[in-house]
Amino acid sequence: MKSHFLIAFLGSFIPQVCAQDVPILKHYDQNHLYRIALPLGGIGTGTVSLSGKGELRDWEIMNRPAKGFSGGQMGNGVPFFSIFIRETNGKTHTKGLMGPLDPVDYQDKEGRPVDNHGIPRFRNASFDATYPFGQVNLSDPNLPVSVRLKAFNPLIPTDADASGMPLAVLKYEVKNTTNQPITVSVCGLMRNFIGNDGSKTRMDWKGDLIPIGAKNNQNSFRTSGQVQGIFMYSDSVKKTAEQWGTMALVTPAQTGVTYRRSSRSNDWENALLDFWDDFSADGELTDKEKLVDNDPQASLAVKMQIPANQSRVYTFYITWHFPNRFAWSSESIGNYYATQYTDAWDVAQKAAERLPQLEQKTVEFVRAFMQSKLPEVVKEAALFNLSTLRSQTVFRIKDGTMMGWEGCMDNYGSCQGSCTHVWNYEQATGFLFGQLAQTMRKTEFGPALDETGFMSFRVGLPLATNAQRYKAAAADGQMGTIMRFYRDWQLSGDTSFLRQFYPAVKRSLQFAWLKGGWDGDKDGVMEGCQHNTMDVEYYGPNPQMQIWYLGALRAMEEMANAMNEPIFAAECRQLFERGKKFADERLFNGEYYEQIVQTAAHKDQILMATVASGRAYTQDPPYQLGKGCLVDQLIGQYMAHVYGLGYLIKPENAQKTLQSILKYNYRSSMLNHFNNMRSYALGDEAALLMASYPRGERPQIPFPYFSEVMTGFEYTAAIGMLYEGQTESGLLCIKNIRDRYDGAKRSPFDEAECGHHYARAMTSWGAVLALSGFQYSGVKKTMAFHSQEGTFFWSNGYAYGTVQCKKMGNGFSIKLSSLNGDVALEKFSIGKLTKTFEANHQLKEGQTLTMLLK
């Protein structure tokens, strides 16, 4: 007997509303699907990824990366969805809701090359994406249906909680392509693999590595509120383990639902056979109350009738709840999302209540962004890299503080500590989730800073006891963090935020002036030992650190004035002017800025807190830039443009430098390029090298990454070009990056550096700012854009919306809208044209302000 739960009387079926249409940013044909893996999950929750062909892969939900982990046992029967179709003439079809296997996966020692290799699949597949939405398009000439799988997780700028739900939403829109009604059932199958995060394996009798899980995991069927489905838990996994928690496979459908809590035992792969026979008979499931196998195989089906030439949507949620995160700590530091939900079932219930509204808001954001008058490749780079915020690169500890690795290795985090010299580059968090950005600043200028102004550039956990575990400061990390604090103060307009942390920010700048430090003689020039994002120390003045320093001095000047410290502000200005003069006169060689290698005479003249490697050099230091042309030498200037701090060096020198970077570092093909390190660009791909030596004199042992290519650094140069009006060059460099992440060779949602989902690549959001000219100051209550026609998206991290600019004679007709959040506004500018409002004017959420600027 079938275990129906409110099986629908098909003749009285009330059609579901189809998933909201989302404008498509990028289409991938069947030849560009192999590497696609779109992370489905919230900020700080972990993810499961949707492949280009509809599989679910990389189950990274248990507090750690898990690339290649299929969710339980390898081979046939890992989590997948399938479809049953009965035509009017009685003919039936059963297929996996997946596209065809790639030929590269055909060969295997035992004919089991990939997961679910024996499941019949659709013949044709393609993929459409506008992050956070991914859509798999499936068709087969031998089937009477076509299927669109629309998957997402809410992503709403300014609302980190709504964007931080531990779930994947899967909507299968099935279209009847015939002139007769058909009966269709869609079914999800997944094992209860709680306790198995993919990191531990054993060798089976075939010589394959099998993930080790828990024993006697439990599945139960539940119905409550707006959802019903399978709740998965474990009585055997230790409740203090990272892998302990709950999962659920549910549907909001109220009729046509059947389920199985288990299958027969999986000896000789018979669990899958048992399921397949049951589902293929009539599209319904017969419950197996007795749980077999340590990771019992559950399944959930929804059955409907679809009239001729019409569609129906089958919706499923996969939710999870794993509260015990350790990250780089020896103690559990928890997960913020676990404080918002009691377990995976609670997630499902609350999601069902809120998802219609949250999906609408997510679509609203995507539509607004897509309306922007920006090149498609800029939208792609900015939007698709937001997926890093949802990867295991990012997490939020129990109190909500955002933390980050640099990236993710296959099954552990890459480079711990919210590394300041990497996170300095990214702009997405500050401009989309201002409160999250502030939590990072509160860590850096709180527990990570000591009384001397030393900032541990890798913060330890737990914060209360271990924040300064790493006893080294990074020159670029510390100076860039001062600039980011200035950004977050400006975007928020929060005077109390500045007042609270101003002494610490000031102290962190003064650290540069300590004896033997970065600018120990306090002349505005960084001559000391400078640890930096190349993972080495530079000795002597160099453009990368020097221009970061100039930016920090300018930011500090502005903050000091705001805090009514004119003497300190003047001191910062004086050092800035001296440092700027030195950079333009001594470091600029007529084409670009270069390093002057110099060391202290004695080791006791070097402040050891600045030496992360532990070894200080007094002569012939290795790993220097020297006379090289560095791809991101103007990173500080780029950030100064973003933050409204003006030019830190001569404008003509900045422009010439960017031209030189393109001239000397650009490679239209990597076929003839020698690289002794890691390769992130290969073969006939175009890229910007980390450094070139057009004038010769390359150090025998240059900094380690000189011959590499890394996207975050490429974006830095490209966006710098956009700010300097070198638009064609900047767009070329961005296009080269995205061409490499084409779905066939690399995933479009995984720009790698030292690990997957590398944080630095989120600097790509800066291209949106550069081309729109958007700047906002919550302190001065001003908003500005470039003088150009078109519609542009804007976000300050606390509100977002659009602006429509249309030329009218010698001026502009403006429509400024806030779609989410309120924004204070006393002056609005388009180029040099300005509109002034009364004090304390507010543009409220949902309002549109119309004005004419002349």
C-alpha positions in Angstrom: 0.0 0.0 0.0 1.3 3.5 -0.9 2.0 5.9 2.0 0.0 8.8 0.6 -0.3 12.0 2.6 -3.3 13.9 1.3 -2.9 12.5 -2.2 -4.7 15.0 -4.4 -7.8 14.4 -6.3 -6.2 15.5 -9.6 -9.4 16.8 -11.1 -9.8 19.4 -8.3 -6.1 20.5 -8.5 -5.5 24.3 -8.0 -2.6 25.3 -10.2 0.5 26.6 -8.4 2.0 29.9 -9.4 5.1 29.5 -11.5 8.4 30.7 -10.1 9.0 34.3 -10.8 10.8 35.0 -14.0 14.3 36.5 -13.6 16.2 38.2 -16.3 19.0 36.0 -17.6 22.5 37.4 -17.4 24.5 34.4 -18.7 23.6 31.4 -20.8 25.8 28.3 -20.9 25.2 25.8 -23.7 25.7 22.0 -23.3 29.4 22.3 -24.1 30.0 24.7 -21.1 28.4 22.9 -18.2 31.1 20.5 -16.9 32.5 22.7 -14.2 29.5 24.8 -13.2 28.7 24.6 -9.5 26.5 27.3 -8.2 26.5 27.5 -4.3 23.0 27.3 -2.8 23.1 28.5 0.8 23.1 31.6 3.0 25.8 33.9 4.2 27.7 31.9 6.9 25.7 28.7 6.5 27.6 26.6 4.1 26.2 25.4 0.8 25.3 22.6 -1.6 26.1 23.4 -5.2 23.9 23.1 -8.3 25.8 21.7 -11.3 25.2 22.9 -14.8 23.3 19.6 -15.5 21.1 19.6 -12.5 23.1 17.4 -10.0 23.6 18.4 -6.4 27.3 18.3 -5.6 29.8 19.6 -3.1 27.7 19.2 0.1 29.6 21.8 2.2 27.0 22.1 5.0 28.9 20.7 8.0 31.2 23.6 8.8 33.9 22.9 6.4 34.6 22.8 2.6 33.9 19.5 0.9 34.7 19.8 -2.8 33.7 16.6 -4.6 31.7 15.3 -1.7 28.5 13.8 -3.1 26.4 13.6 0.1 26.8 10.1 1.4 28.0 7.0 -0.3 29.7 7.4 -3.6 28.3 5.9 -6.8 24.7 5.4 -7.6 22.1 6.7 -5.2 23.7 9.9 -3.9 21.2 12.7 -3.6 19.3 13.4 -6.8 15.9 14.2 -8.2 13.9 12.2 -10.6 10.7 12.5 -12.6 7.9 10.0 -13.4 5.5 10.6 -16.3 2.4 8.8 -17.3 0.8 9.7 -20.7 -2.9 9.4 -21.4 -2.2 6.2 -23.4 -0.7 4.6 -20.3 2.9 4.9 -21.4 5.3 5.7 -18.6 8.8 7.3 -18.3 11.2 7.6 -15.4 14.3 9.7 -15.6 16.8 11.4 -13.4 16.4 15.2 -13.5 19.9 15.6 -14.9 21.6 16.3 -18.2 23.8 13.8 -20.0 27.2 12.6 -18.7 30.2 14.2 -20.2 32.4 11.9 -22.3 35.4 12.6 -20.2 33.6 10.7 -17.4 32.9 7.5 -19.3 36.1 5.5 -18.5 36.6 3.9 -15.1 38.3 0.8 -13.8 35.0 -0.8 -12.9 32.4 1.0 -15.0 31.4 3.3 -12.1 32.9 6.6 -13.2 30.8 9.2 -11.6 27.9 9.5 -9.1 24.5 8.3 -10.4 26.1 7.0 -13.5 23.4 4.4 -14.0 20.4 6.7 -13.8 18.6 7.5 -17.1 19.1 11.1 -17.9 17.7 13.8 -20.2 19.4 14.1 -23.5 19.7 17.9 -23.6 20.8 20.4 -21.0 21.8 24.0 -20.7 22.2 26.5 -17.8 21.2 30.1 -17.2 22.4 32.2 -14.4 21.8 35.5 -12.7 23.2 35.0 -9.3 21.8 34.0 -6.9 19.4 32.3 -9.4 20.5 29.3 -11.4 18.4 27.6 -13.9 18.9 24.1 -15.5 17.0 23.6 -18.7 16.3 19.9 -19.6 14.7 18.4 -22.6 14.5 15.1 -24.5 12.9 14.4 -27.8 11.6 11.1 -26.5 9.8 12.7 -23.5 6.4 14.6 -23.5 7.8 17.2 -21.1 10.5 19.8 -20.8 11.8 20.9 -17.3 13.3 24.0 -15.9 14.9 23.7 -12.5 15.1 27.1 -10.8 17.2 27.1 -7.7 18.2 29.9 -5.4 18.7 31.1 -1.8 17.4 34.6 -0.8 20.0 37.3 -1.4 18.8 40.8 -0.3 21.4 43.5 0.1 21.3 45.2 3.5 19.5 42.2 5.1 22.1 39.7 6.2 19.7 37.5 8.2 17.3 37.1 5.2 20.4 36.3 3.1 21.7 33.9 5.7 19.2 31.0 5.7 20.6 27.5 5.6 18.6 26.1 2.8 18.5 25.4 -1.0 15.3 26.1 -2.8 14.6 23.9 -5.8 11.7 24.6 -8.1 11.1 22.1 -10.9 8.8 23.7 -13.5 7.5 20.9 -15.7 5.8 21.8 -19.0 3.5 19.3 -20.8 4.5 19.7 -24.4 1.7 17.5 -25.7 -2.0 18.1 -26.5 -3.1 15.6 -23.9 -3.1 15.8 -20.1 -0.3 13.8 -18.3 0.4 12.8 -14.8 3.8 13.8 -13.5 5.6 13.1 -10.2 8.9 14.7 -9.1 10.9 13.0 -6.4 13.9 13.9 -4.3 16.2 11.2 -2.8 18.9 11.7 -0.3 20.6 9.7 2.4 20.9 10.8 6.0 24.6 11.4 6.0 24.8 13.3 9.2 28.3 12.7 10.7 29.9 12.4 7.3 31.3 15.7 6.0 33.4 14.0 3.3 36.7 14.5 5.1 37.2 11.0 6.4 37.3 7.9 4.2 38.1 4.2 4.2 39.1 1.8 1.4 36.3 -0.5 0.3 36.7 -3.9 -1.3 37.0 -2.4 -4.8 39.8 -0.1 -3.8 37.6 3.0 -3.7 37.7 5.6 -0.9 34.3 5.5 0.8 33.3 8.4 3.2 33.0 7.4 6.8 29.7 8.4 8.5 27.8 7.7 11.6 25.8 4.7 12.8 22.0 4.3 12.9 21.0 7.7 11.7 17.3 8.4 12.0 14.7 9.6 9.5 11.1 10.6 10.4 8.2 11.9 8.4 6.8 15.2 9.7 4.1 17.6 8.7 3.5 21.0 10.3 2.6 24.4 9.2 3.2 24.8 5.5 5.7 22.0 5.0 5.9 18.2 5.1 8.7 15.9 4.5 11.6 13.9 5.9 13.5 15.2 9.0 16.9 13.7 9.4 18.8 13.4 12.7 21.4 11.3 14.5 21.5 9.6 17.9 25.1 8.4 17.4 27.1 11.4 16.4 28.5 13.3 19.4 26.6 16.4 20.0 29.8 18.4 20.4 31.1 17.4 16.9 31.2 19.7 13.9 29.3 17.0 12.0 26.4 16.8 14.5 23.1 18.4 13.5 20.0 17.9 11.5 18.8 18.0 7.8 15.5 18.0 6.1 14.0 17.3 2.7 10.6 19.0 2.5 8.0 20.4 0.2 5.4 23.1 0.7 3.0 21.0 -1.4 -0.1 20.0 0.6 -1.5 17.4 -1.7 -0.1 14.6 -3.9 2.7 13.8 -1.4 4.2 10.4 -0.8 7.4 9.4 1.0 9.8 6.7 2.1 11.9 6.9 5.3 14.2 4.2 4.1 14.9 1.5 1.5 16.0 -2.0 1.6 19.7 -2.6 2.7 22.3 -1.4 0.1 24.1 -4.7 -0.3 25.0 -4.9 -4.1 23.5 -1.4 -4.5 20.0 -2.8 -3.9 18.7 0.3 -2.0 18.6 2.3 -5.3 17.0 -0.6 -7.2 14.3 -0.9 -4.5 13.5 2.8 -4.7 13.6 2.9 -8.5 11.2 0.0 -8.8 8.8 1.6 -6.4 8.8 5.1 -7.9 8.8 3.8 -11.5 5.6 1.8 -11.0 3.2 4.8 -10.6 5.2 7.9 -9.4 4.3 7.2 -5.8 6.3 5.9 -2.9 5.7 3.1 -0.4 7.0 3.9 3.0 9.6 1.7 4.6 9.2 2.2 8.3 12.2 0.1 9.3 15.4 2.0 8.8 18.2 0.1 7.3 21.9 1.1 6.6 23.7 3.5 8.8 22.7 6.4 6.5 19.1 5.4 5.6 18.0 6.5 2.2 14.9 8.7 2.3 12.8 10.0 -0.6 9.9 12.4 -1.1 7.6 12.7 -4.1 4.9 15.2 -5.3 2.4 14.0 -7.9 0.2 16.3 -10.0 -1.7 16.2 -13.3 -0.6 18.7 -15.9 -3.1 19.8 -18.5 -2.1 19.9 -22.2 0.5 22.5 -23.0 0.6 23.8 -19.5 3.2 23.9 -16.7 3.2 23.1 -13.0 5.9 23.8 -10.4 7.2 21.2 -7.9 8.9 22.9 -5.0 11.4 21.4 -2.6 13.6 22.7 0.2 16.7 21.2 1.5 17.6 22.6 4.9 20.3 22.0 7.4 21.4 23.0 10.9 24.9 22.2 12.2 25.7 24.5 15.2 29.2 23.4 16.2 31.8 25.4 14.1 35.4 25.3 15.1 37.1 26.9 12.1 40.7 27.7 13.1 39.9 27.4 16.8 40.4 24.6 19.3 37.1 25.5 20.8 33.7 25.7 19.3 32.8 29.2 18.3 29.3 28.3 17.1 27.3 29.5 14.1 25.2 32.6 14.1 22.5 31.0 12.0 22.1 28.2 14.6 20.9 30.9 17.1 18.1 31.8 14.7 16.7 28.3 14.2 16.4 25.4 16.6 17.0 22.7 13.9 16.6 22.0 10.2 12.8 21.5 10.5 12.5 25.0 12.1 14.4 26.3 9.1 12.0 24.7 6.7 8.9 26.0 8.6 10.2 29.6 8.8 11.4 29.4 5.2 8.0 28.4 3.9 6.4 31.3 5.7 8.8 33.9 4.5 10.1 32.7 1.1 7.4 34.2 -1.1 8.3 37.7 0.2 12.0 36.9 0.3 12.0 35.6 -3.3 10.2 38.7 -4.4 12.8 40.9 -2.8 15.6 38.9 -4.3 14.1 39.1 -7.8 13.6 42.9 -7.2 17.3 43.2 -6.4 18.4 41.2 -9.4 16.1 43.1 -11.7 17.3 46.4 -10.4 20.9 45.4 -10.9 20.3 44.0 -14.3 18.7 47.3 -15.4 22.1 49.1 -14.8 23.7 50.6 -17.9 26.8 48.5 -17.4 28.6 46.0 -19.7 27.4 42.5 -19.3 30.8 41.3 -18.3 30.9 43.8 -15.4 27.6 42.6 -14.1 28.7 39.0 -14.4 32.0 39.7 -12.5 30.3 41.7 -9.7 27.2 39.5 -9.3 28.7 36.0 -9.7 31.5 36.7 -7.2 28.9 37.4 -4.5 28.6 33.6 -4.3 31.9 33.8 -2.2 29.9 35.3 0.6 27.8 32.1 0.7 30.7 29.7 0.4 32.6 28.2 3.3 35.1 31.0 2.9 32.7 33.1 5.1 31.1 32.3 8.4 29.5 34.2 11.3 30.3 33.2 14.8 27.6 32.9 17.5 27.3 36.7 18.2 26.9 37.5 14.5 30.5 38.7 13.8 31.5 37.9 10.3 34.8 36.0 9.8 36.5 34.7 6.8 39.2 32.4 5.5 41.1 33.7 2.4 39.5 30.9 0.4 38.7 27.2 0.6 40.8 24.2 -0.1 39.0 21.0 -1.0 38.1 20.0 2.5 39.5 22.6 4.8 39.8 26.4 4.9 42.6 28.2 3.3 44.7 30.7 5.3 42.9 31.5 8.5 42.3 34.7 10.4 40.1 37.1 8.3 43.5 38.1 6.8 43.5 41.9 6.5 45.8 42.1 3.5 43.4 39.9 1.5 40.1 41.2 2.8 41.2 44.8 2.1 40.6 44.3 -1.5 36.9 43.2 -1.6 34.2 45.8 -1.8 31.0 43.6 -1.9 30.5 43.3 1.9 30.9 47.0 2.6 28.6 48.2 -0.2 25.9 45.5 0.2 26.0 44.4 3.8 27.2 47.4 5.9 26.4 45.9 9.3 28.5 42.8 8.5 31.4 44.9 7.4 31.2 46.8 10.6 31.5 43.6 12.6 34.9 42.9 10.9 36.1 46.4 11.7 35.0 46.0 15.3 37.2 42.8 15.5 40.2 44.5 13.8 40.1 47.6 16.0 38.9 45.7 19.1 40.4 42.4 20.2 42.9 42.1 17.4 44.6 45.4 18.3 46.9 45.9 21.3 47.9 49.0 23.3 50.8 49.9 20.9 48.6 49.9 17.8 49.8 46.4 16.7 47.1 44.6 14.7 47.3 40.9 14.3 46.7 40.6 10.6 45.3 37.1 11.2 42.9 37.1 14.1 42.7 34.1 16.3 39.6 32.4 17.8 37.9 32.6 20.2 38.1 36.4 20.0 37.8 36.9 23.8 40.9 34.9 24.6 42.9 34.3 21.4 42.4 37.3 19.0 46.1 38.3 19.0 47.5 34.8 18.7 49.4 35.7 15.5 52.2 38.0 16.5 52.7 39.8 13.2 51.4 42.9 11.6 51.0 43.4 7.8 51.8 46.9 6.4 49.2 46.7 3.6 46.7 45.0 5.9 46.9 47.6 8.6 46.9 50.6 6.4 44.1 49.2 4.2 42.0 48.5 7.3 42.2 52.1 8.3 40.9 53.0 4.9 38.1 50.4 5.2 37.1 51.8 8.6 36.8 55.2 6.9 34.6 53.7 4.2 32.3 52.0 6.7 32.0 55.2 8.7 31.1 57.2 5.6 28.6 54.7 4.2 26.8 54.4 7.6 27.1 58.0 8.7 27.3 56.5 12.2 29.1 59.0 14.4 29.0 56.8 17.4 30.8 54.1 15.4 33.7 56.5 14.7 33.7 57.9 18.3 33.9 54.4 19.8 36.8 53.2 17.7 38.6 56.4 16.8 41.3 56.0 19.5 42.1 52.5 18.3 42.2 53.6 14.6 44.5 56.4 15.5 46.7 54.0 17.5 46.9 51.6 14.5 48.3 54.4 12.3 50.8 55.5 15.0 52.1 52.0 15.1 53.8 52.8 11.8 55.9 55.4 13.5 57.3 53.1 16.2 61.1 52.9 16.2 62.3 50.3 13.7 58.8 50.2 12.2 57.3 50.9 8.8 57.9 54.6 9.0 60.1 54.7 12.0 61.6 58.1 11.1 58.2 59.6 10.5 58.9 61.1 7.1 55.8 59.9 5.3 57.7 57.1 3.6 57.5 53.4 4.4 61.2 52.3 4.5 60.9 49.5 7.1 60.3 45.8 6.9 56.8 45.5 5.4 55.0 42.1 5.5 52.3 42.1 2.8 49.9 40.2 0.7 52.6 38.5 -1.3 53.3 36.6 1.9 56.8 38.0 2.2 58.4 41.2 3.6 59.4 44.0 1.3 62.4 46.0 2.4 62.5 49.7 1.5 60.0 52.0 -0.2 57.7 50.4 -2.8 54.5 51.5 -4.5 52.1 48.9 -3.1 52.7 49.7 0.6 53.5 53.4 0.1 50.2 54.2 -1.6 48.2 52.2 0.9 50.0 54.4 3.6 49.1 57.6 1.7 45.5 56.4 1.7 45.5 55.7 5.4 47.0 59.1 6.1 44.3 60.8 4.1 41.5 58.8 5.8 43.0 59.5 9.2 43.1 63.2 8.4 39.4 63.2 7.6 38.5 61.3 10.8 40.7 63.4 13.0 39.0 66.6 11.7 35.6 65.0 12.4 36.8 64.2 16.0 38.0 67.8 16.4 41.7 67.0 16.5 43.0 69.6 14.0 46.6 69.2 15.1 46.7 65.5 14.4 44.8 66.0 11.2 47.5 68.5 10.1 50.2 66.1 11.0 48.6 63.4 8.9 48.3 65.9 6.0 52.0 66.9 6.3 53.1 63.3 6.2 50.8 62.6 3.3 52.3 65.5 1.2 55.8 64.4 2.0 55.1 60.8 1.2 53.3 61.7 -2.0 56.2 63.8 -3.2 58.6 61.0 -2.5 56.5 58.5 -4.4 56.1 60.7 -7.5 59.7 61.8 -7.5 61.6 58.8 -6.3 59.5 55.7 -7.0 58.0 56.7 -10.4 60.4 55.8 -13.2 58.5 57.6 -15.9 56.4 54.6 -16.8 55.4 53.0 -13.5 56.3 52.9 -9.8 59.1 50.6 -8.6 60.7 49.5 -5.4 63.9 50.9 -3.8 65.4 47.9 -2.0 67.0 48.9 1.3 67.5 47.4 4.7 68.4 48.5 8.2 72.1 48.2 9.2 71.4 46.0 12.2 68.6 43.6 13.2 68.0 45.5 16.4 66.8 48.4 14.2 63.9 46.3 12.9 60.7 46.1 14.8 60.2 42.3 14.9 56.4 42.6 15.1 56.6 43.6 11.4 58.5 40.4 10.4 55.9 37.7 9.9 58.4 35.3 8.5 60.4 35.4 11.7 63.7 36.2 9.9 64.9 39.8 9.4 67.4 40.7 6.7 70.0 43.4 6.9 71.4 42.8 3.4 70.3 41.1 0.2 66.8 40.2 1.2 65.1 37.7 -1.1 61.6 37.9 -2.5 61.6 41.5 -3.4 59.7 43.3 -6.2 62.7 45.5 -7.2 62.3 47.2 -10.5 59.3 45.2 -11.5 56.0 46.5 -12.8 53.5 45.2 -10.3 49.9 44.5 -11.4 48.3 46.1 -8.2 50.8 48.8 -7.4 48.0 51.3 -7.4 45.7 49.4 -5.1 45.7 52.3 -2.6 44.7 54.7 -5.3 41.9 52.5 -6.5 40.5 52.4 -3.0 40.9 56.2 -2.6 38.7 56.7 -5.7 36.1 54.3 -4.2 36.1 56.0 -0.8 36.1 59.6 -2.2 39.6 60.5 -0.9 40.9 61.9 -4.2 44.3 61.4 -5.8 47.1 60.1 -3.6 49.7 60.5 -6.4 49.9 62.7 -9.5 46.9 61.9 -11.8 49.1 61.7 -14.9 51.4 59.2 -13.2 48.5 57.0 -12.2 47.2 57.0 -15.8 50.7 56.3 -17.2 51.2 53.5 -14.8 48.0 51.7 -15.7 48.9 52.0 -19.4 52.3 50.5 -18.6 50.7 47.6 -16.7 48.6 46.8 -19.7 51.7 47.2 -22.0 54.1 45.1 -20.0 51.9 42.6 -17.9 49.3 41.7 -20.5 49.5 38.4 -22.2 47.1 37.6 -25.0 48.1 34.0 -24.6 49.9 32.0 -21.9 51.3 29.4 -24.4 54.7 30.9 -24.3 54.7 32.0 -20.7 56.9 30.3 -18.1 55.5 30.0 -14.6 57.3 28.1 -11.8 54.3 28.5 -9.4 50.6 28.0 -9.6 48.6 28.4 -12.8 45.3 30.2 -12.8 45.6 30.9 -16.5 46.7 28.3 -19.1 47.1 27.7 -22.7 45.5 30.1 -25.1 44.0 32.3 -22.3 44.6 36.0 -21.9 45.6 37.5 -18.5 47.5 40.1 -16.6 50.7 38.8 -15.0 51.4 39.7 -11.4 54.7 41.4 -12.4 56.9 42.0 -15.4 60.4 43.3 -15.6 60.5 45.3 -18.8 63.8 47.1 -17.8 65.5 43.9 -16.8 67.1 43.6 -13.4 64.7 41.0 -12.1 65.9 39.9 -8.7 67.3 36.4 -8.8 64.7 35.4 -6.3 61.8 37.7 -6.8 58.6 37.7 -4.7 57.1 34.2 -5.1 54.0 35.0 -7.2 55.6 37.2 -9.8 54.9 34.9 -12.7 51.4 33.9 -11.6 47.9 35.3 -12.6 45.3 35.9 -10.0 41.9 37.4 -10.6 41.6 39.7 -7.6 44.8 41.5 -8.6 43.7 41.6 -12.2 40.5 43.3 -11.2 42.5 45.8 -9.2 44.3 47.0 -12.3 41.2 46.8 -14.5 39.1 48.8 -12.2 41.9 51.3 -11.7 41.8 51.7 -15.5 38.0 52.3 -15.4 38.5 55.1 -12.8 41.1 56.7 -15.0 38.9 56.6 -18.1 40.8 53.8 -19.8 37.5 52.0 -20.2 38.3 49.8 -23.2 41.5 48.4 -21.5 39.7 47.8 -18.2 36.8 46.0 -19.8 39.3 43.8 -21.8 41.0 42.7 -18.6 37.7 41.9 -16.9 36.4 40.0 -20.0 39.6 37.9 -20.0 38.9 36.8 -16.5 35.4 35.8 -17.1 36.3 34.1 -20.3 38.5 31.8 -18.3 35.6 30.9 -15.9 33.4 29.7 -18.8 31.7 26.7 -17.2 33.7 24.2 -19.3 37.2 24.8 -17.8 36.3 26.5 -14.5 33.1 27.2 -12.5 31.8 30.7 -13.1 31.1 30.8 -9.3 34.5 29.9 -8.0 37.3 32.4 -8.8 40.3 30.7 -7.2 43.6 32.1 -5.8 44.9 30.3 -2.8 41.9 28.1 -2.7 38.3 28.1 -4.1 36.0 31.1 -3.7 38.8 33.5 -2.9 37.8 36.6 -1.0 40.0 39.0 -3.0 37.9 38.4 -6.2 35.0 40.3 -4.6 36.9 43.5 -5.4 35.1 43.0 -8.7 32.2 45.0 -7.2 34.4 48.0 -7.6 33.7 48.0 -11.4 30.1 48.8 -10.7 31.2 51.8 -8.6 33.8 53.0 -11.2 31.4 52.9 -14.2 28.4 54.5 -12.4 30.5 56.9 -10.3 28.4 56.1 -7.3 29.6 57.6 -4.0 27.7 58.1 -0.8 28.5 59.8 2.4 26.2 59.2 5.3 28.3 61.7 7.3 27.7 64.6 4.8 24.5 63.0 3.5 25.6 63.3 -0.1 25.1 61.0 -3.1 26.9 61.3 -6.4 27.0 59.7 -9.8 28.9 60.3 -13.1 27.3 62.7 -15.6 25.8 60.2 -18.0 22.5 58.9 -19.2 21.1 55.6 -18.2 19.8 53.6 -15.2 22.2 52.6 -12.5 22.0 50.4 -9.4 23.2 51.8 -6.1 23.8 50.4 -2.6 25.5 51.9 0.4 25.2 48.8 2.5 22.1 50.0 4.4 19.8 50.9 1.5 19.7 50.2 -2.2 17.8 51.3 -5.3 18.2 52.7 -8.7 18.7 56.1 -10.4 17.5 57.0 -13.8 19.3 59.8 -15.5 18.0 61.4 -18.7 19.5 64.4 -20.4 17.2 67.4 -20.7 18.8 70.3 -22.5 21.8 71.4 -20.4 20.8 69.3 -17.5 19.4 65.9 -16.3 16.0 64.6 -15.4 16.5 62.3 -12.4 14.4 59.6 -10.8 16.1 58.3 -7.6 14.4 55.3 -6.0 15.0 53.4 -2.8 13.9 49.8 -3.1 15.0 48.7 0.3 15.9 50.8 3.3 15.9 54.5 4.0 18.8 56.9 3.0 19.6 60.3 4.4 20.1 62.8 1.6 20.9 66.5 1.7 22.8 66.8 -1.6 22.6 64.9 -4.8 25.1 65.3 -7.7 25.3 64.3 -11.3 28.8 65.3 -12.3 29.1 68.9 -11.4 25.3 69.5 -11.2 23.9 69.5 -7.7 20.6 69.5 -6.0 20.4 70.5 -2.3 17.7 69.4 0.1 16.6 70.6 3.5 18.4 69.2 6.5 17.6 65.7 7.6 15.8 64.8 4.4 15.1 61.1 4.0 14.5 59.0 0.9 12.2 56.4 2.3 12.0 52.8 1.2 9.6 52.5 -1.7 9.8 56.2 -2.6 11.0 57.7 -5.8 12.4 61.2 -5.9 12.0 63.1 -9.2 14.2 66.2 -9.8 15.7 68.3 -12.6 19.3 69.3 -12.3 20.7 72.2 -14.4 
